[in-house]
Structure formats: structure tokens, C-alpha cells
């Protein structure tokens, strides 16, 4: 009889798991509901503040946007925790934008700020961060008709230079009336000597390609421009010359030392009437060097549409060039694609 009871206990032991598991799931749901109530209460108080205090509406709108994103993130965290409790394999951590296909841009930003707190202006949303990488959006990426992805170059991984790069992205967003993305998704060469290397661009090209593919999946009707600046043009060229192509309607090379190919026809752009453009200021020292990483994209034999730019401009003055800003405005304000629905 004792042996039979022992065997019965052994067979019944697995049945004790599910009730305990369900209790833990219930605890997760209870905590989530309580936190959501706190977010809802904060939103109600913010709306009352906007009604009572003159000039507070713009700040309240940003606050409400962040609260909504935190709500999305809370749902995501709840689902992931339930997955951890109910499945033997934990979900993979979110490292890239494509790792969180069901999260809004705002929720992705809040998640990244939890894991990598950064002191950033309120108009900046972090899409990817970590391991020397930062990809950040300026403007309303979810609703914008267009997005310009700026691939920065030599020295761009220096944290002290981040405000400069963000200001450039902000200038582009203001010129186009859409959103811009500062793509620092790789460890950029620190100086001109390191910028002679091909490998950083080759590896980063795959990541840029994946990022643009995710943008296209999320917002298929947006117009997309990729702007490769300095060594960033090498990265953009590598992304467009890889198998699978680069999701962009326009690809722009600024102050480029070459883009890894000898002709624009070797670049594959996935967009509406795609075009390859190039601009190098006459006073940019790179205009004297030639194509260190391949044929100079401003040379006639490369086959890009070449724009003159400011004759007095230097390597760092493209962002104030009225010709460039006017061109970007025109390209991004073309009629949006017809909806596929």
C-alpha cells in the first residue's frame, strides 16, 4: 500500500505546477492593472492641468504621449513576464527595432530608456541603443509622411558629439516637415586613419539594411531617404550593394570618400522611382582626395545625380546648405504612396 501511495504522489507532482503557475500569472496581471490605473490617473491630472494653466498644453501633449507609450510598454512587459512563467524558453531581449515588431515607436523608446537611461531632449525617441550604438528619431516617426535616415561618419560615436548630430537631424526634420532618424548604429571610425578601413562599413551596412527594412514594414506608405555623410556614405553604399537591397526612394551621398562600388547601377534601392544623388562641396578637403573607398560618387562615370551645393561650403557645412535642404524638402514632399488597403 505504501508503495502505491508513493507512486501516486510521483504521478501527481506535475499537476501541482499549473495552479502555482496560474497564481503567479494572476499576480502579474494584478500588478499590471494597478500600474495602468496609476498611468490613467496621471493622464487625467495632466489634462486638468492643461485646462487650468495657460501655455501648458504643448508640454502636456508630450507628457500624454509618453504616458501612452508607457502603457504600451506595460502591456509588452506583462506579456513577456507571462511568457517567462508559462514557457521553458525566455523571450529574446530587445536589441533592434525589428526585435519589437508589435511595439509602437514610443514604447520602444521607453523600453530603451529603462535599460539605457540617456539625457535627451523631449523631441528625441531612442529606437536602438547599446554596445556603442544609438539610433534615434526626431519628429513624429509614427505619423510623418517621410523620414530621412542620416548615417553619420567618422567620429560620430563620440558621446560628446551627440548634441551636434541631433541638431543636424532636427534641421533636416524641420526642412522636410517629416521625421528624421540619426543612425549611429555602429562603432564609427574615430579618426581619418581608421576611416581607411573597409570592415566597419561592411558590417554596419547589414545593420542599416535591416533597420530600413523594418521602417518599411512599419510604415510602408512613408517616403524614405537615406543620407550617408562622410564615412556614413560608405556604410550606406554597402547597405545598398548587399543582396536584398536598401529600402529607400532616394539615396544621398554627402562629402563621400567613395561608397564601395564603381557605379550607381550596382546599388539596389527598393522604392518608388529610386534615385542616387551625390554632393561634395568644392571646398571640402575630400574633393581633393578622390574615392578612397571606390569611385567618387560625384564623378561623371559613377552615374549619380550630382548637385553643386555651396561653393564656399566645407566638410561640416552641408547641414546649412540651402541647396541640400531644398532638395530634401522636394523629395520628401512628393505625393505619398497610395495605400495598399
C-alpha positions as a Markdown table, in Angstrom:
| # | Residue | x | y | z |
|---|---|---|---|---|
| 1 | Unk | 0.0 | 0.0 | 0.0 |
| 2 | Unk | 2.8 | 2.4 | 0.9 |
| 3 | Unk | 4.5 | 1.8 | -2.5 |
| 4 | Unk | 1.2 | 2.5 | -4.2 |
| 5 | Unk | 0.8 | 5.8 | -2.4 |
| 6 | Unk | 4.4 | 6.8 | -3.2 |
| 7 | Unk | 3.8 | 6.1 | -6.9 |
| 8 | Unk | 0.6 | 8.1 | -6.8 |
| 9 | Unk | 2.4 | 11.1 | -5.3 |
| 10 | Unk | 5.1 | 10.9 | -8.0 |
| 11 | Unk | 2.5 | 10.9 | -10.8 |
| 12 | Unk | 0.5 | 13.7 | -9.2 |
| 13 | Unk | 3.6 | 16.0 | -8.7 |
| 14 | Unk | 3.4 | 17.6 | -12.2 |
| 15 | Unk | -0.2 | 18.5 | -11.6 |
| 16 | Unk | 0.9 | 20.8 | -8.8 |
| 17 | Unk | 2.7 | 23.1 | -11.2 |
| 18 | Unk | -0.2 | 24.7 | -13.2 |
| 19 | Unk | -2.1 | 26.1 | -10.1 |
| 20 | Unk | 1.1 | 27.7 | -8.8 |
| 21 | Unk | 1.8 | 28.9 | -12.3 |
| 22 | Unk | -1.6 | 30.4 | -12.6 |
| 23 | Unk | -1.3 | 32.2 | -9.3 |
| 24 | Unk | 1.9 | 33.8 | -10.5 |
| 25 | Unk | 0.2 | 34.9 | -13.7 |
| 26 | Unk | -2.6 | 36.3 | -11.7 |
| 27 | Unk | -0.1 | 38.3 | -9.6 |
| 28 | Unk | 1.5 | 39.7 | -12.8 |
| 29 | Unk | -1.9 | 40.7 | -14.1 |
| 30 | Unk | -2.9 | 42.4 | -10.8 |
| 31 | Unk | 0.3 | 44.4 | -10.7 |
| 32 | Unk | -0.1 | 45.4 | -14.3 |
| 33 | Unk | -3.7 | 46.6 | -13.7 |
| 34 | Unk | -2.6 | 48.6 | -10.7 |
| 35 | Unk | 0.2 | 50.3 | -12.7 |
| 36 | Unk | -2.2 | 51.0 | -15.6 |
| 37 | Unk | -4.6 | 52.7 | -13.1 |
| 38 | Unk | -1.7 | 55.0 | -12.0 |
| 39 | Unk | -0.9 | 55.9 | -15.6 |
| 40 | Unk | -4.6 | 56.6 | -16.3 |
| 41 | Unk | -4.8 | 58.8 | -13.1 |
| 42 | Unk | -1.7 | 60.7 | -14.2 |
| 43 | Unk | -3.2 | 61.3 | -17.6 |
| 44 | Unk | -6.4 | 62.7 | -16.0 |
| 45 | Unk | -4.4 | 65.1 | -13.8 |
| 46 | Unk | -2.4 | 66.2 | -16.8 |
| 47 | Unk | -5.5 | 67.1 | -18.8 |
| 48 | Unk | -6.8 | 69.1 | -15.8 |
| 49 | Unk | -3.5 | 71.0 | -15.6 |
| 50 | Unk | -3.7 | 71.9 | -19.3 |
| 51 | Unk | -7.2 | 73.3 | -18.8 |
| 52 | Unk | -6.1 | 75.5 | -15.8 |
| 53 | Unk | -2.6 | 76.7 | -16.8 |
| 54 | Unk | -2.0 | 78.8 | -19.8 |
| 55 | Unk | 0.7 | 77.7 | -22.2 |
| 56 | Unk | 0.9 | 74.2 | -20.7 |
| 57 | Unk | -0.8 | 72.4 | -23.5 |
| 58 | Unk | 2.3 | 71.6 | -25.5 |
| 59 | Unk | 4.1 | 70.1 | -22.5 |
| 60 | Unk | 1.0 | 68.2 | -21.5 |
| 61 | Unk | 0.7 | 66.8 | -25.0 |
| 62 | Unk | 4.3 | 65.4 | -24.8 |
| 63 | Unk | 3.6 | 64.0 | -21.3 |
| 64 | Unk | 0.4 | 62.3 | -22.5 |
| 65 | Unk | 2.3 | 60.8 | -25.5 |
| 66 | Unk | 4.9 | 59.4 | -23.0 |
| 67 | Unk | 2.1 | 58.0 | -20.8 |
| 68 | Unk | 0.5 | 56.3 | -23.7 |
| 69 | Unk | 3.9 | 54.8 | -24.7 |
| 70 | Unk | 4.4 | 53.6 | -21.1 |
| 71 | Unk | 1.0 | 51.9 | -21.3 |
| 72 | Unk | 2.1 | 50.1 | -24.4 |
| 73 | Unk | 5.3 | 49.1 | -22.8 |
| 74 | Unk | 3.5 | 47.9 | -19.7 |
| 75 | Unk | 1.4 | 45.6 | -21.8 |
| 76 | Unk | 4.5 | 44.3 | -23.5 |
| 77 | Unk | 6.3 | 43.7 | -20.2 |
| 78 | Unk | 3.2 | 41.9 | -18.9 |
| 79 | Unk | 3.1 | 39.6 | -21.9 |
| 80 | Unk | 6.8 | 38.8 | -21.7 |
| 81 | Unk | 6.6 | 38.0 | -18.0 |
| 82 | Unk | 3.7 | 35.6 | -18.6 |
| 83 | Unk | 5.8 | 34.0 | -21.4 |
| 84 | Unk | 8.6 | 33.5 | -18.9 |
| 85 | Unk | 6.3 | 31.9 | -16.4 |
| 86 | Unk | 4.5 | 29.7 | -18.9 |
| 87 | Unk | 7.2 | 28.6 | -21.4 |
| 88 | Unk | 10.5 | 26.9 | -20.8 |
| 89 | Unk | 12.4 | 29.3 | -23.1 |
| 90 | Unk | 12.6 | 33.0 | -22.1 |
| 91 | Unk | 11.9 | 35.5 | -24.9 |
| 92 | Unk | 15.0 | 37.1 | -26.5 |
| 93 | Unk | 15.9 | 40.6 | -25.3 |
| 94 | Unk | 15.0 | 43.6 | -27.5 |
| 95 | Unk | 18.2 | 44.9 | -29.1 |
| 96 | Unk | 17.0 | 46.2 | -32.5 |
| 97 | Unk | 13.8 | 47.9 | -33.7 |
| 98 | Unk | 12.9 | 44.7 | -35.5 |
| 99 | Unk | 13.0 | 42.7 | -32.3 |
| 100 | Unk | 9.9 | 44.5 | -31.1 |
| 101 | Unk | 7.6 | 44.4 | -34.2 |
| 102 | Unk | 4.4 | 44.9 | -32.1 |
| 103 | Unk | 5.6 | 47.8 | -30.0 |
| 104 | Unk | 5.0 | 51.4 | -31.0 |
| 105 | Unk | 8.0 | 53.7 | -31.5 |
| 106 | Unk | 7.1 | 55.4 | -28.2 |
| 107 | Unk | 7.0 | 52.1 | -26.3 |
| 108 | Unk | 10.4 | 51.1 | -27.9 |
| 109 | Unk | 11.8 | 54.4 | -26.7 |
| 110 | Unk | 10.5 | 53.9 | -23.1 |
| 111 | Unk | 12.0 | 50.4 | -23.1 |
| 112 | Unk | 15.4 | 51.6 | -24.3 |
| 113 | Unk | 15.4 | 54.4 | -21.7 |
| 114 | Unk | 14.7 | 51.9 | -19.0 |
| 115 | Unk | 17.7 | 49.8 | -20.0 |
| 116 | Unk | 20.0 | 52.6 | -21.1 |
| 117 | Unk | 19.0 | 55.9 | -19.4 |
| 118 | Unk | 20.1 | 58.9 | -21.5 |
| 119 | Unk | 19.7 | 62.6 | -21.0 |
| 120 | Unk | 18.0 | 63.6 | -24.3 |
| 121 | Unk | 15.7 | 66.4 | -25.4 |
| 122 | Unk | 11.9 | 65.5 | -25.3 |
| 123 | Unk | 11.6 | 65.5 | -29.2 |
| 124 | Unk | 14.1 | 62.6 | -29.4 |
| 125 | Unk | 13.0 | 58.9 | -29.3 |
| 126 | Unk | 15.5 | 56.1 | -29.0 |
| 127 | Unk | 14.9 | 53.3 | -31.4 |
| 128 | Unk | 18.1 | 51.2 | -30.7 |
| 129 | Unk | 20.8 | 51.6 | -28.2 |
| 130 | Unk | 23.7 | 49.6 | -26.7 |
| 131 | Unk | 27.2 | 48.4 | -27.5 |
| 132 | Unk | 28.4 | 51.7 | -28.8 |
| 133 | Unk | 25.2 | 52.1 | -31.0 |
| 134 | Unk | 22.5 | 54.7 | -30.9 |
| 135 | Unk | 19.6 | 55.1 | -33.4 |
| 136 | Unk | 17.2 | 57.9 | -32.5 |
| 137 | Unk | 14.3 | 59.6 | -34.2 |
| 138 | Unk | 13.5 | 63.3 | -34.2 |
| 139 | Unk | 9.9 | 64.3 | -35.0 |
| 140 | Unk | 6.8 | 62.1 | -35.1 |
| 141 | Unk | 8.0 | 59.0 | -36.8 |
| 142 | Unk | 4.7 | 57.2 | -36.5 |
| 143 | Unk | 2.7 | 59.9 | -38.4 |
| 144 | Unk | 5.2 | 61.5 | -40.7 |
| 145 | Unk | 4.7 | 61.3 | -44.4 |
| 146 | Unk | 8.5 | 61.0 | -44.8 |
| 147 | Unk | 11.6 | 60.0 | -42.9 |
| 148 | Unk | 15.3 | 60.9 | -43.7 |
| 149 | Unk | 17.8 | 58.4 | -42.2 |
| 150 | Unk | 21.1 | 60.2 | -41.6 |
| 151 | Unk | 24.1 | 57.8 | -41.5 |
| 152 | Unk | 26.8 | 59.6 | -39.7 |
| 153 | Unk | 30.5 | 59.2 | -40.3 |
| 154 | Unk | 34.0 | 59.5 | -38.8 |
| 155 | Unk | 34.0 | 60.4 | -35.1 |
| 156 | Unk | 30.2 | 60.1 | -34.7 |
| 157 | Unk | 30.4 | 57.5 | -31.9 |
| 158 | Unk | 32.0 | 60.1 | -29.6 |
| 159 | Unk | 29.2 | 60.9 | -27.0 |
| 160 | Unk | 30.3 | 64.5 | -26.7 |
| 161 | Unk | 29.4 | 65.0 | -30.4 |
| 162 | Unk | 25.8 | 63.7 | -29.9 |
| 163 | Unk | 24.2 | 67.1 | -29.5 |
| 164 | Unk | 25.7 | 68.2 | -32.8 |
| 165 | Unk | 24.4 | 65.2 | -34.6 |
| 166 | Unk | 20.9 | 65.6 | -33.0 |
| 167 | Unk | 20.8 | 69.3 | -34.1 |
| 168 | Unk | 21.6 | 68.2 | -37.7 |
| 169 | Unk | 18.8 | 65.6 | -37.6 |
| 170 | Unk | 16.5 | 68.3 | -36.2 |
| 171 | Unk | 17.4 | 70.7 | -39.0 |
| 172 | Unk | 16.6 | 68.0 | -41.6 |
| 173 | Unk | 13.3 | 67.2 | -39.9 |
| 174 | Unk | 12.3 | 70.9 | -39.9 |
| 175 | Unk | 13.3 | 71.3 | -43.6 |
| 176 | Unk | 11.2 | 68.3 | -44.7 |
| 177 | Unk | 8.3 | 68.7 | -42.4 |
| 178 | Unk | 8.6 | 65.0 | -41.6 |
| 179 | Unk | 10.8 | 62.9 | -39.3 |
| 180 | Unk | 14.5 | 62.2 | -39.3 |
| 181 | Unk | 16.5 | 59.3 | -37.9 |
| 182 | Unk | 20.0 | 59.7 | -36.6 |
| 183 | Unk | 21.6 | 56.4 | -37.4 |
| 184 | Unk | 24.7 | 55.8 | -35.2 |
| 185 | Unk | 24.1 | 52.0 | -35.4 |
| 186 | Unk | 27.8 | 51.1 | -35.5 |
| 187 | Unk | 31.1 | 51.9 | -33.9 |
| 188 | Unk | 32.2 | 54.6 | -36.4 |
| 189 | Unk | 36.0 | 55.1 | -37.0 |
| 190 | Unk | 37.3 | 57.6 | -34.5 |
| 191 | Unk | 39.7 | 59.4 | -36.9 |
| 192 | Unk | 40.7 | 59.7 | -40.6 |
| 193 | Unk | 43.3 | 57.0 | -40.2 |
| 194 | Unk | 40.7 | 54.5 | -39.0 |
| 195 | Unk | 38.3 | 55.7 | -41.7 |
| 196 | Unk | 40.5 | 54.0 | -44.3 |
| 197 | Unk | 39.3 | 50.6 | -43.1 |
| 198 | Unk | 36.5 | 48.8 | -45.0 |
| 199 | Unk | 35.3 | 46.4 | -42.4 |
| 200 | Unk | 33.3 | 48.8 | -40.1 |
| 201 | Unk | 31.2 | 49.9 | -43.2 |
| 202 | Unk | 30.8 | 46.3 | -44.4 |
| 203 | Unk | 29.4 | 45.2 | -41.0 |
| 204 | Unk | 27.3 | 48.3 | -40.5 |
| 205 | Unk | 25.8 | 48.0 | -43.9 |
| 206 | Unk | 23.9 | 44.9 | -42.9 |
| 207 | Unk | 22.5 | 46.6 | -39.8 |
| 208 | Unk | 21.4 | 49.7 | -41.8 |
| 209 | Unk | 19.8 | 47.5 | -44.4 |
| 210 | Unk | 17.8 | 45.6 | -41.6 |
| 211 | Unk | 16.8 | 48.9 | -40.0 |
| 212 | Unk | 15.4 | 50.4 | -43.2 |
| 213 | Unk | 13.6 | 47.1 | -43.9 |
| 214 | Unk | 11.9 | 47.4 | -40.5 |
| 215 | Unk | 10.9 | 51.1 | -41.2 |
| 216 | Unk | 9.4 | 50.0 | -44.5 |
| 217 | Unk | 7.5 | 47.2 | -42.7 |
| 218 | Unk | 6.1 | 49.5 | -40.1 |
| 219 | Unk | 5.3 | 52.4 | -42.4 |
| 220 | Unk | 5.0 | 51.2 | -46.0 |
| 221 | Unk | 3.5 | 54.4 | -47.3 |
| 222 | Unk | 6.2 | 56.7 | -46.0 |
| 223 | Unk | 8.8 | 58.2 | -48.4 |
| 224 | Unk | 12.2 | 57.2 | -47.3 |
| 225 | Unk | 15.5 | 59.0 | -47.9 |
| 226 | Unk | 18.9 | 57.6 | -46.7 |
| 227 | Unk | 21.6 | 60.3 | -46.4 |
| 228 | Unk | 25.1 | 59.0 | -46.0 |
| 229 | Unk | 27.6 | 61.6 | -44.7 |
| 230 | Unk | 31.3 | 61.2 | -44.9 |
| 231 | Unk | 32.2 | 57.6 | -43.8 |
| 232 | Unk | 28.5 | 57.1 | -43.4 |
| 233 | Unk | 28.2 | 57.2 | -47.2 |
| 234 | Unk | 30.5 | 54.1 | -47.3 |
| 235 | Unk | 28.0 | 52.4 | -44.9 |
| 236 | Unk | 25.0 | 53.4 | -47.0 |
| 237 | Unk | 26.7 | 52.2 | -50.2 |
| 238 | Unk | 27.5 | 48.9 | -48.6 |
| 239 | Unk | 23.8 | 48.6 | -47.5 |
| 240 | Unk | 22.6 | 49.3 | -51.0 |
| 241 | Unk | 25.0 | 46.9 | -52.7 |
| 242 | Unk | 24.2 | 43.9 | -50.5 |
| 243 | Unk | 21.8 | 41.3 | -51.6 |
| 244 | Unk | 18.3 | 42.3 | -50.8 |
| 245 | Unk | 18.7 | 46.0 | -51.5 |
| 246 | Unk | 18.1 | 49.1 | -49.4 |
| 247 | Unk | 14.6 | 50.4 | -48.7 |
| 248 | Unk | 14.9 | 54.0 | -49.9 |
| 249 | Unk | 13.3 | 56.2 | -52.5 |
| 250 | Unk | 16.4 | 58.4 | -52.6 |
| 251 | Unk | 20.0 | 57.7 | -51.5 |
| 252 | Unk | 22.2 | 60.7 | -51.0 |
| 253 | Unk | 26.0 | 60.7 | -50.6 |
| 254 | Unk | 27.4 | 63.8 | -48.9 |
| 255 | Unk | 31.1 | 64.5 | -48.7 |
| 256 | Unk | 31.8 | 60.9 | -49.7 |
| 257 | Unk | 35.2 | 59.2 | -49.9 |
| 258 | Unk | 33.6 | 56.5 | -52.1 |
| 259 | Unk | 30.8 | 54.1 | -51.5 |
| 260 | Unk | 32.3 | 50.7 | -52.1 |
| 261 | Unk | 31.1 | 50.3 | -55.7 |
| 262 | Unk | 32.2 | 51.9 | -59.0 |
| 263 | Unk | 28.8 | 52.8 | -60.5 |
| 264 | Unk | 25.3 | 53.7 | -59.2 |
| 265 | Unk | 23.8 | 50.8 | -61.2 |
| 266 | Unk | 25.5 | 48.5 | -58.6 |
| 267 | Unk | 23.2 | 49.9 | -55.9 |
| 268 | Unk | 19.8 | 48.4 | -55.4 |
| 269 | Unk | 17.1 | 50.8 | -54.0 |
| 270 | Unk | 13.7 | 49.5 | -53.1 |
| 271 | Unk | 11.4 | 52.5 | -53.5 |
| 272 | Unk | 9.3 | 54.5 | -55.8 |
| 273 | Unk | 11.3 | 55.8 | -58.8 |
| 274 | Unk | 14.5 | 55.5 | -56.8 |
| 275 | Unk | 17.4 | 57.9 | -57.4 |
| 276 | Unk | 21.0 | 58.1 | -56.3 |
| 277 | Unk | 22.4 | 61.6 | -55.6 |
| 278 | Unk | 25.8 | 63.0 | -54.6 |
| 279 | Unk | 27.1 | 66.3 | -53.4 |
| 280 | Unk | 30.6 | 67.3 | -52.3 |
| 281 | Unk | 31.4 | 70.9 | -51.6 |
| 282 | Unk | 34.3 | 72.3 | -53.7 |
| 283 | Unk | 36.0 | 73.4 | -50.5 |
| 284 | Unk | 35.5 | 70.1 | -48.8 |
| 285 | Unk | 39.0 | 68.5 | -48.4 |
| 286 | Unk | 37.6 | 65.2 | -49.6 |
| 287 | Unk | 37.1 | 66.7 | -53.0 |
| 288 | Unk | 40.9 | 66.6 | -53.3 |
| 289 | Unk | 41.4 | 63.1 | -52.1 |
| 290 | Unk | 39.3 | 61.2 | -54.6 |
| 291 | Unk | 37.5 | 57.9 | -53.9 |
| 292 | Unk | 39.4 | 56.2 | -51.1 |
| 293 | Unk | 36.6 | 53.6 | -50.9 |
| 294 | Unk | 35.8 | 53.4 | -54.6 |
| 295 | Unk | 34.9 | 55.7 | -57.4 |
| 296 | Unk | 34.0 | 59.3 | -56.3 |
| 297 | Unk | 30.2 | 59.4 | -56.5 |
| 298 | Unk | 30.3 | 62.9 | -57.8 |
| 299 | Unk | 32.4 | 61.9 | -60.8 |
| 300 | Unk | 30.6 | 61.6 | -64.1 |
| 301 | Unk | 31.5 | 58.0 | -64.5 |
| 302 | Unk | 29.7 | 57.0 | -61.3 |
| 303 | Unk | 26.3 | 57.8 | -62.7 |
| 304 | Unk | 24.6 | 59.6 | -59.8 |
| 305 | Unk | 22.7 | 62.9 | -60.0 |
| 306 | Unk | 25.3 | 65.4 | -58.9 |
| 307 | Unk | 24.3 | 68.6 | -57.1 |
| 308 | Unk | 26.7 | 71.5 | -56.7 |
| 309 | Unk | 26.0 | 72.8 | -53.2 |
| 310 | Unk | 27.6 | 75.8 | -51.7 |
| 311 | Unk | 30.9 | 76.7 | -53.3 |
| 312 | Unk | 32.2 | 78.1 | -50.1 |
| 313 | Unk | 31.0 | 75.2 | -48.0 |
| 314 | Unk | 33.3 | 72.9 | -46.0 |
| 315 | Unk | 33.1 | 69.3 | -44.9 |
| 316 | Unk | 30.9 | 70.2 | -41.9 |
| 317 | Unk | 28.6 | 72.8 | -43.5 |
| 318 | Unk | 26.3 | 70.6 | -45.6 |
| 319 | Unk | 23.6 | 70.9 | -42.9 |
| 320 | Unk | 23.2 | 74.6 | -43.6 |
| 321 | Unk | 23.4 | 74.3 | -47.4 |
| 322 | Unk | 20.1 | 75.7 | -48.8 |
| 323 | Unk | 20.5 | 73.6 | -51.9 |
| 324 | Unk | 20.6 | 70.4 | -50.0 |
| 325 | Unk | 17.7 | 71.4 | -47.6 |
| 326 | Unk | 15.6 | 72.5 | -50.6 |
| 327 | Unk | 16.3 | 69.2 | -52.4 |
| 328 | Unk | 15.4 | 67.2 | -49.4 |
| 329 | Unk | 12.2 | 69.2 | -48.9 |
| 330 | Unk | 11.2 | 68.5 | -52.5 |
| 331 | Unk | 12.0 | 64.8 | -52.5 |
| 332 | Unk | 10.1 | 64.1 | -49.2 |
| 333 | Unk | 7.1 | 66.2 | -50.1 |
| 334 | Unk | 6.3 | 64.2 | -53.2 |
| 335 | Unk | 2.8 | 62.7 | -53.2 |
| 336 | Unk | 2.8 | 59.8 | -50.6 |
| 337 | Unk | 2.3 | 56.3 | -51.9 |
| 338 | Unk | -1.3 | 55.1 | -52.4 |
| 339 | Unk | -2.4 | 52.9 | -49.5 |
| 340 | Unk | -2.3 | 49.2 | -50.2 |
| 341 | Unk | -5.6 | 48.7 | -48.5 |
